[in-house]
């Protein structure tokens, strides 16, 4: 079975689905001739032609509006927004139109749209290139939001997203784009949207995260005392949240820590903490801890790792929760 990194797995998934379904088209800034800013779409235009891999102007609102029109016409567009900070100009089209068409038309029109967006810090990028805005879009009815952390999950989630009848934001944690490889089969498979993964089973404490912080949580787990048994959950889908997996785990362990790169206030950690409180209150042995980015703009690269929830800060949060 071939081994692929995250970039290669996404590229492979796009090619796989374009080969399988001629309605799938890729569009965005530099996605064709240059293969994208991170080379995720490299080689696709040469293989499928300019009509299906389209280099667009630098106009995110136009990219999103065009993709919505294609989706309404029974195509399966996969627009790329180069960096998460550039979603702002596309916000109106995405939130006020794509997310609402099913309701607006009483399901007469759906928008099978998959928006690919690199997200997160850790690569020493400038301003507007390192944010984690998933909570904004998880708060929008009509949108689904996913974020794989591994190449295997990346392919399965992308195929599921493209085949979904509704708009899906497919966030790609750029910090782990090329950090490791794993086996990714050539065969067709999907990972259901809304299904979390238990990365490591444990009995003493539950840690919930998604995207690149999965690996910082694994590093923190390795630094814990040997007698601490930690369960690690990778949500994979940020909305709709797999509440059942989270609730089952926290009822078993009695303690929970939520880790994410986004600012702490109103981040997804707050929502997950509320879900745990509502469903696991009588099982909790300690307040839910949140280890997150700080309530400020992501700093430039010299302070970037101070902002991100790195393994030492996660380990500290876990130990504080255990000591309560």
Order of alpha helices (4+ residues) and beta strands (2+ residues): beta-alpha-beta-alpha-beta-alpha-beta-alpha-beta-alpha-beta-alpha-beta-beta-beta-beta-alpha-beta-beta-alpha-beta-alpha-beta-alpha-alpha
